[in-house]
Amino acid sequence: MKKKVIFVIIVILLVIIGIIGYMVVSDLRQEDKLMEEVSEINELANAEDIDIDEINERLDRTVTSGDYAKVEVSFKRYLKNTLDNLLEILDIINDERIVTLLSVDNYLSDGKDFISSKKYISSVRNRLEECKKKYTEDMTKDKAMSYISDKGLDSYYTDLYEKKLVDDVIISDKTVENSVDELISILDISEDVLNLLSDNSNSWVIDGENIVFSDNNIRSRYEELINQIG
């Protein structure tokens, strides 16, 4: 009888050990899948020709399950929101209208009051300031962790999210903020130029492809502002 009890206990222990072993191996596979997925997204983001559609496709899918899926979905949602904001900044930077604001063609098409141009500058500047603010917030640990803080995960998974995922994204580089500031400065100077021209509309005319001033003081101020854009 005693041997039978011992045998049953051994069998139960073996089953428990087997279950634990399976769970450990399964968890390791899930973690490997997660890290491989993030690595592939990183490669896509650093490619010479970035395929935004492919990146978004990866960010919209889930390759893990269980608690790892909560980690994956939280991190991808954080990445997607950050990426969308960066794409908006890039879209503004690539807007050709910015570089034509101080062109003769725009001086002719928008009239001497430059109502449309000034409205455009104000709108773009506001968008840039909002995007910069969001980017600065996105690059903080608190913001990144907010995407997972309400998922009810234990410390192992939140540490995985923070140490192996978020820490590789949060950067102190100011390239994006500096680029936005530079463009805002260009918009500010462009607005000063248009204000100068609209406030002194009788002091200049368009002659062919050139702007010609009848007042040397206005011309000097105009050239000074233009040179600031460089």
Disulfide bonds with the S-S distance in Angstrom:
none
